[in-house]
């Protein structure tokens, strides 16, 4: 998860919301929506490296539809290829500078969300 704003086209990473039995934690998401009051959602679309779709792409599309229905807000999508790799590299650099572990999945996922949102804002802000 990440929150951002269009004026500066920047985003901040938020904590990861874990799914329960494949379903989003709607209660936790409701709380974040209430707190941040977004005007829209941006969802990373997991494509294969060659641009083709996979099982997760379909699941992401279902999630987008559910978001739109539940919150009556626009939901945009953004190609997320290579964001995990970039987030892992940034996390490693930050960790080495501070002496922390760098390969924490939750940190990488949150940073990936931030990168996806910042990319979308840069292209569509």
PEBELDA-V940133 format. One record per backbone hydrogen bond with DSSP energy under -1.0 kcal/mol. CO is the residue of the C=O (numbers start at 1). NH is the residue of the N-H. If there is no record, write none. Layout:
# PEBELDA-V940133
CO|NH  CO|NH
This chain:
# PEBELDA-V940133
1|14  3|12  10|5  12|3  20|23  23|20  24|26  25|29  26|30  27|31  28|32  29|33  30|34  31|35  32|36  33|37  41|76  43|78  45|47  45|80  48|51  52|48  54|58  55|59  56|60  57|61  58|62  59|63  60|64  61|65  62|66  63|67  64|68  65|69  66|70  67|71  68|72  74|41  76|43  78|45  80|83  82|86  83|87  84|88  85|89  86|90  87|91  88|92  89|93  90|94  91|95  92|96  93|97  94|98  95|99  95|100  104|108  105|109  106|110  107|111  108|112  109|113  110|114  111|115  112|116  113|117  114|118  115|119  116|120  117|121  118|122  119|123  120|124  121|125
